[in-house]
């Protein structure tokens, strides 16, 4: 089990951690009814923090930020000698957490995506984990919520009796969501990106061979070119260039220079 704490990647704190330690931390928080905010970041997620000081503040005030992408794991190993043998991939993390939740009678709540995705996701989870208790589901509103709607969301999740909440709103909306809700909900909130679409059977996952060499982004780009081309065309080369600057010492990235958000965004 590897858990070396938070490490600075371009000013964003990312945990140098493996699956076993990450799942242990989340499950312990779920059993104790403690707030615990978690996100799994690939290159795009890290770069959203690099470009936006307020969002960097949000990311750096989550309890755990996992190295979802291979290039993020490589950065931890190169810059901080973390020795991580694998990334902590959001969809895999979700699946393993559902397995543990079914074994340990922890109920889950699913928040985000569309009604159809939520329906198919719930069905597939119960096929693979018959003992899993899904405390509730709530599709995304695909807009900013009002203060009253936020209070209703908090109340609905609390009253469901959920032990942990999976959030699938896409990056960076899901990170904003768990940051803004982490002080209102006494259970782990886990942002898992495209895991809802993958596990619902609405999007294919990249072959393992591409995932291992860090080319999952290419597979996803071919699947959704109109939505993703800007993300990969600009962010991937910039990420590599900035990592070289951090590695050589030509540029310092101060994680403490982040700026607290001036207002809530209240994504729903």
Backbone torsions as a table, in degrees:
resi	resn	phi	psi	omega
1	UNK	NA	129.9	-178.4
2	UNK	-117.3	125.8	174.1
3	UNK	-150.8	95.0	-176.1
4	UNK	-100.9	8.9	178.9
5	UNK	82.1	-167.6	-175.6
6	UNK	-83.5	139.7	178.9
7	UNK	-129.0	147.9	-176.3
8	UNK	-82.4	115.6	172.3
9	UNK	-119.1	102.0	179.3
10	UNK	57.7	32.0	179.3
11	UNK	90.8	-4.3	177.1
12	UNK	-104.0	128.4	178.2
13	UNK	-79.3	120.8	177.5
14	UNK	-122.1	134.7	-179.8
15	UNK	-74.9	130.6	172.5
16	UNK	-86.4	92.6	-167.8
17	UNK	-149.3	155.6	176.6
18	UNK	-109.5	177.5	-177.3
19	UNK	-56.5	-47.1	-173.4
20	UNK	-60.1	-46.1	-178.7
21	UNK	-69.3	-40.9	-179.8
22	UNK	-61.5	-46.6	-179.2
23	UNK	-65.1	-39.4	178.1
24	UNK	-60.2	-45.3	179.9
25	UNK	-62.0	-43.8	-177.8
26	UNK	-67.8	-44.9	-178.3
27	UNK	-65.2	-39.2	177.7
28	UNK	-62.7	-42.4	178.0
29	UNK	-64.7	-38.1	179.0
30	UNK	-64.3	-42.8	-179.7
31	UNK	-66.8	-33.7	-177.0
32	UNK	-90.5	-3.5	179.7
33	UNK	65.7	40.4	-177.9
34	UNK	-104.9	141.8	173.1
35	UNK	-62.2	137.3	-179.2
36	UNK	-158.1	110.9	-174.2
37	UNK	-99.9	131.6	-173.7
38	UNK	-137.2	137.6	170.2
39	UNK	-138.2	152.8	176.1
40	UNK	-113.2	116.4	-172.6
41	UNK	-111.3	131.4	167.1
42	UNK	-96.1	-167.4	-176.5
43	UNK	-57.1	-46.2	-178.5
44	UNK	-57.9	-42.5	-179.7
45	UNK	-63.7	-41.6	177.0
46	UNK	-62.8	-43.7	-176.1
47	UNK	-68.5	-27.8	174.4
48	UNK	-62.4	-34.3	176.4
49	UNK	-74.7	-33.9	178.3
50	UNK	-63.7	-41.8	-174.3
51	UNK	-84.0	-20.6	-175.3
52	UNK	-126.5	104.1	-178.1
53	UNK	-58.3	-34.0	178.5
54	UNK	-68.3	-39.5	178.2
55	UNK	-72.3	-32.9	174.9
56	UNK	-60.4	-38.3	176.5
57	UNK	-60.6	-44.5	178.6
58	UNK	-58.8	-50.7	-177.6
59	UNK	-59.8	-40.8	-176.8
60	UNK	-77.1	-4.8	175.3
61	UNK	-112.8	17.6	167.6
62	UNK	-86.9	154.9	-179.6
63	UNK	-67.8	-36.6	-176.1
64	UNK	-149.8	127.1	174.9
65	UNK	-117.2	117.7	-171.3
66	UNK	-96.1	147.0	178.0
67	UNK	-78.0	84.5	-175.8
68	UNK	-70.5	-37.3	-177.3
69	UNK	-97.6	147.6	177.5
70	UNK	-57.4	-42.0	178.6
71	UNK	-62.1	-27.3	175.7
72	UNK	-73.0	-41.2	175.5
73	UNK	-62.4	-44.1	179.2
74	UNK	-59.6	-39.1	178.8
75	UNK	-62.9	-43.0	177.8
76	UNK	-61.8	-41.8	-179.8
77	UNK	-69.6	-38.0	-177.3
78	UNK	-76.3	-47.2	-175.0
79	UNK	-81.6	-31.6	-170.9
80	UNK	-125.9	7.3	177.5
81	UNK	50.5	48.0	-176.2
82	UNK	-73.0	-29.9	-179.8
83	UNK	68.5	30.6	180.0
84	UNK	-74.4	125.8	-179.7
85	UNK	-79.1	-17.6	-177.3
86	UNK	-155.6	161.2	172.4
87	UNK	-76.6	175.3	172.3
88	UNK	-115.6	92.6	-170.5
89	UNK	-81.1	126.1	-174.9
90	UNK	-51.3	-50.9	179.6
91	UNK	-60.9	-39.2	177.6
92	UNK	-68.5	-41.4	177.4
93	UNK	-58.4	-45.3	179.8
94	UNK	-60.2	-45.1	-178.7
95	UNK	-62.7	-43.5	-180.0
96	UNK	-68.7	-35.2	176.9
97	UNK	-67.8	-37.7	176.4
98	UNK	-63.6	-38.2	177.2
99	UNK	-62.4	-45.7	178.7
100	UNK	-66.5	-39.8	179.9
101	UNK	-61.5	-41.0	178.5
102	UNK	-64.7	-38.7	-179.1
103	UNK	-70.4	-36.2	-171.5
104	UNK	-107.4	13.7	174.8
105	UNK	58.9	43.2	174.2
106	UNK	-101.4	127.3	-178.8
107	UNK	-88.0	150.2	-177.1
108	UNK	-120.5	150.7	175.0
109	UNK	-120.7	137.2	-178.2
110	UNK	-111.1	120.1	-177.4
111	UNK	-124.6	125.6	174.1
112	UNK	124.6	179.8	177.7
113	UNK	63.6	-162.7	-175.1
114	UNK	-100.3	162.8	179.0
115	UNK	-57.4	-39.3	-179.1
116	UNK	-66.2	-43.9	178.1
117	UNK	-61.7	-43.0	-179.1
118	UNK	-63.4	-38.3	179.2
119	UNK	-65.5	-47.5	-178.9
120	UNK	-69.0	-36.3	177.7
121	UNK	-62.8	-47.9	179.9
122	UNK	-59.6	-43.5	179.7
123	UNK	-60.6	-47.2	-177.8
124	UNK	-66.5	-38.5	178.5
125	UNK	-63.1	-40.8	-177.8
126	UNK	-74.2	-25.4	174.1
127	UNK	-66.7	-44.7	-177.7
128	UNK	-81.4	-28.4	-178.9
129	UNK	-131.2	79.2	-175.1
130	UNK	-58.8	-26.6	-177.8
131	UNK	-89.5	0.4	-179.8
132	UNK	-71.1	133.1	175.7
133	UNK	-100.9	114.9	174.7
134	UNK	-93.3	106.7	-174.0
135	UNK	-69.6	-27.5	-179.4
136	UNK	175.8	165.3	176.0
137	UNK	-137.7	150.6	174.8
138	UNK	-148.6	114.2	178.0
139	UNK	-67.1	159.4	177.5
140	UNK	-67.6	148.7	173.3
141	UNK	-84.9	-13.0	-179.9
142	UNK	56.8	38.0	175.8
143	UNK	-166.4	172.8	174.3
144	UNK	-70.6	142.2	179.0
145	UNK	-94.0	157.5	172.7
146	UNK	-80.8	167.6	177.0
147	UNK	-60.0	-40.8	179.2
148	UNK	-64.6	-41.1	178.7
149	UNK	-63.9	-38.8	177.4
150	UNK	-61.9	-43.8	178.7
151	UNK	-61.7	-37.6	178.5
152	UNK	-68.3	-37.6	177.2
153	UNK	-64.1	-46.2	178.4
154	UNK	-59.3	-46.8	-179.4
155	UNK	-62.8	-41.6	-179.2
156	UNK	-63.5	-41.3	179.8
157	UNK	-69.6	-42.6	179.1
158	UNK	-61.5	-45.2	-176.7
159	UNK	-72.1	-18.5	179.1
160	UNK	-70.0	-20.9	-176.3
161	UNK	78.7	17.5	-178.4
162	UNK	-62.6	141.5	176.3
163	UNK	-91.6	-25.5	175.4
164	UNK	-155.7	156.8	-175.0
165	UNK	-124.6	125.7	171.2
166	UNK	-94.8	134.4	-176.9
167	UNK	-120.9	122.4	179.8
168	UNK	-125.0	77.8	-178.5
169	UNK	-111.4	-3.7	-175.8
170	UNK	84.8	153.5	-179.0
171	UNK	-86.3	134.8	4.9
172	UNK	-97.6	6.5	-175.6
173	UNK	-59.7	-38.7	-176.7
174	UNK	-69.8	-32.9	177.0
175	UNK	-69.8	-38.5	174.5
176	UNK	-60.7	-43.6	-177.1
177	UNK	-60.7	-51.0	-176.1
178	UNK	-69.7	-30.3	175.3
179	UNK	-64.2	-43.0	-175.9
180	UNK	-78.8	-19.7	-179.0
181	UNK	-102.9	-9.9	-171.4
182	UNK	-64.6	-25.8	178.7
183	UNK	-89.2	-0.9	-177.1
184	UNK	-112.2	-12.0	-175.6
185	UNK	-127.2	128.7	-174.5
186	UNK	-96.3	59.9	175.4
187	UNK	-162.3	164.8	177.7
188	UNK	-63.9	137.0	173.0
189	UNK	-115.2	119.3	-172.2
190	UNK	-121.3	114.2	177.1
191	UNK	-84.5	122.4	-171.1
192	UNK	-123.6	16.0	171.4
193	UNK	59.7	-127.3	-175.3
194	UNK	-81.4	8.0	-176.8
195	UNK	-57.7	-37.1	-179.7
196	UNK	-60.4	-48.6	-179.6
197	UNK	-64.9	-39.5	179.4
198	UNK	-63.9	-53.1	-174.8
199	UNK	-73.3	-20.2	174.4
200	UNK	-80.3	-11.1	-178.5
201	UNK	82.9	18.5	-177.8
202	UNK	-95.3	-17.5	176.2
203	UNK	-137.3	137.1	176.9
204	UNK	-80.0	145.2	174.7
205	UNK	-86.3	153.4	178.5
206	UNK	-65.8	148.9	175.3
207	UNK	-57.9	148.6	-179.0
208	UNK	-56.6	-34.5	-179.3
209	UNK	-61.7	-39.1	177.8
210	UNK	-74.1	-36.5	179.4
211	UNK	-62.1	-41.9	-175.4
212	UNK	-66.3	-32.3	-177.8
213	UNK	-96.5	9.4	175.1
214	UNK	79.7	22.7	-178.5
215	UNK	-111.7	23.5	174.6
216	UNK	-60.3	-33.0	-179.2
217	UNK	-59.4	-36.2	-179.6
218	UNK	-67.0	-41.8	177.9
219	UNK	-62.2	-44.4	179.9
220	UNK	-67.2	-34.8	177.8
221	UNK	-62.8	-39.8	178.6
222	UNK	-68.8	-28.6	179.2
223	UNK	-76.6	-39.2	-175.8
224	UNK	-134.3	64.2	-174.1
225	UNK	-62.4	-40.4	-176.9
226	UNK	-65.4	-34.1	-177.2
227	UNK	-84.7	-31.8	-167.7
228	UNK	-109.3	-7.9	-170.3
229	UNK	-63.5	-39.0	-179.9
230	UNK	-65.1	-41.4	-179.5
231	UNK	-55.6	-49.4	-174.0
232	UNK	-82.9	-32.0	-179.3
233	UNK	-65.4	-39.5	-174.8
234	UNK	-98.8	-44.3	-172.4
235	UNK	-72.6	-41.0	-176.5
236	UNK	-61.1	-50.3	177.8
237	UNK	-63.7	-38.6	-179.7
238	UNK	-64.7	-41.3	178.0
239	UNK	-57.7	-47.9	-179.7
240	UNK	-62.2	-43.9	-179.6
241	UNK	-62.2	-45.2	-179.0
242	UNK	-68.3	-35.0	176.3
243	UNK	-62.3	-40.1	177.4
244	UNK	-61.8	-41.6	177.5
245	UNK	-62.4	-41.3	178.7
246	UNK	-68.3	-41.2	-177.9
247	UNK	-65.4	-39.8	-179.0
248	UNK	-82.3	-12.2	-179.2
249	UNK	85.0	6.4	179.7
250	UNK	-71.2	-21.4	179.0
251	UNK	-142.1	135.1	176.3
252	UNK	-99.5	138.1	178.8
253	UNK	-115.6	105.4	-174.7
254	UNK	-87.9	110.3	-179.8
255	UNK	-68.3	-21.3	-178.0
256	UNK	-83.3	-2.5	-178.8
257	UNK	-86.4	2.1	-179.2
258	UNK	-65.0	152.8	-175.6
259	UNK	-110.2	127.8	177.8
260	UNK	-59.3	139.1	177.9
261	UNK	-59.4	140.7	-178.0
262	UNK	-79.0	-26.9	-178.4
263	UNK	-150.0	159.7	175.2
264	UNK	-73.8	143.0	175.3
265	UNK	-93.8	-28.5	175.5
266	UNK	50.6	54.7	173.1
267	UNK	-66.7	145.9	177.9
268	UNK	-137.0	NA	NA
